[in-house]
């Protein structure tokens, strides 16, 4: 199962042409570091910022020269992943978002946006 980042909405291009539907990069944790996930992203020409699991590194080294090269990993881009994780954690403090009571995806998304907007306003200091 791939991260939800692949379900990107179409982003219109300023210079015209068809809208962009794929993200530039996928930031994910070690749970998504399988060969199948990496090859799928490579086929779609999406950059991968996923650290390798320790067992994958050990298996690659055990194979020696036939084990292949280590996957490219941008540690500075990966450090930005915690910002998204913290936003999700703040949104999960809202009961409706955490329990997913809404039946329609549209109303769930609206609740999620509202929760994050209120949290953002709290950070700005607009709400006592």
C-alpha positions in Angstrom: 0.0 0.0 0.0 1.4 3.4 -1.0 1.3 6.6 1.0 -1.7 8.8 0.4 0.6 11.4 -1.1 0.2 9.7 -4.5 -3.5 10.8 -4.6 -2.6 14.3 -5.5 -5.1 16.6 -7.0 -4.4 18.2 -10.4 -2.3 21.4 -10.2 -2.8 23.8 -13.1 0.4 24.9 -14.9 1.0 28.6 -15.1 2.5 28.3 -18.6 -0.5 26.4 -20.0 -0.8 22.8 -20.9 -2.3 19.8 -19.1 -2.5 20.0 -15.3 0.2 18.3 -13.2 -1.3 15.3 -11.4 1.8 13.7 -9.9 3.8 15.1 -7.0 7.5 16.0 -7.4 8.5 13.8 -4.5 7.1 11.4 -2.0 8.3 11.7 1.6 7.6 8.5 3.5 8.9 6.5 6.5 10.7 3.2 6.4 7.4 1.2 6.2 7.1 2.2 2.6 10.7 1.3 1.5 9.8 -1.8 -0.4 11.2 -2.5 -3.9 7.7 -2.5 -5.3 6.9 0.9 -4.0 10.2 2.4 -5.2 9.8 0.9 -8.7 6.2 2.2 -8.9 7.4 5.7 -8.1 10.3 5.4 -10.4 8.0 4.4 -13.3 5.8 7.5 -12.6 9.0 9.7 -12.5 8.3 10.7 -8.9 11.3 11.4 -6.6 11.6 9.1 -3.6 12.7 10.3 -0.2 12.4 7.1 1.8 15.1 5.7 4.2 16.0 2.1 3.8 15.2 -0.4 6.5 18.1 -2.1 8.3 17.1 -5.5 7.0 17.2 -4.3 3.4 20.6 -2.7 3.9 21.9 -6.0 5.4 20.4 -8.1 2.6 22.0 -5.8 0.0 25.4 -6.0 1.7 25.1 -9.7 2.1 24.7 -10.1 -1.7 27.9 -8.2 -2.3 28.3 -6.8 -5.8 25.0 -8.3 -7.1 23.1 -6.5 -4.3 22.9 -3.3 -6.2 23.5 0.3 -5.1 21.9 1.9 -2.1 18.9 4.0 -2.9 19.4 7.7 -3.0 18.2 9.5 0.1 18.0 13.2 0.7 18.2 13.7 4.4 17.5 17.4 4.3 14.2 16.9 2.4 13.3 14.1 4.9 13.7 16.4 7.8 10.7 18.4 6.5 8.5 15.4 6.9 8.0 16.0 10.6 6.0 19.2 9.8 3.4 17.2 8.0 3.3 14.6 10.8 2.8 17.3 13.4 -0.1 18.8 11.4 -1.8 15.4 11.3 -1.3 14.9 15.0 -2.8 18.3 15.8 -5.8 17.5 13.6 -6.3 14.2 15.3 -7.1 16.1 18.6 -10.4 16.9 17.0 -12.8 14.1 17.7 -14.6 14.2 14.3 -11.4 14.0 12.4 -9.9 11.3 14.6 -12.9 9.0 14.5 -14.0 9.7 10.9 -17.7 9.9 11.7 -18.4 11.6 8.4 -19.8 9.4 5.7 -18.8 11.6 2.7 -15.2 12.4 1.9 -16.2 16.0 1.1 -17.5 16.6 4.7 -14.6 14.8 6.2 -12.2 17.0 4.3 -14.1 20.1 5.3 -13.8 19.1 9.0 -10.1 18.4 8.5 -9.6 21.8 6.9 -11.6 23.5 9.6 -9.6 21.8 12.4 -6.3 22.8 10.9 -7.4 26.3 10.3 -8.4 26.7 13.9 -5.1 25.2 15.0 -3.3 27.7 12.7 -5.2 30.6 14.2 -4.2 29.4 17.6 -0.6 29.5 16.6 -1.0 33.0 15.3 -2.4 34.1 18.6 -5.7 35.3 17.3 -7.7 33.0 19.6 -7.4 33.6 23.4 
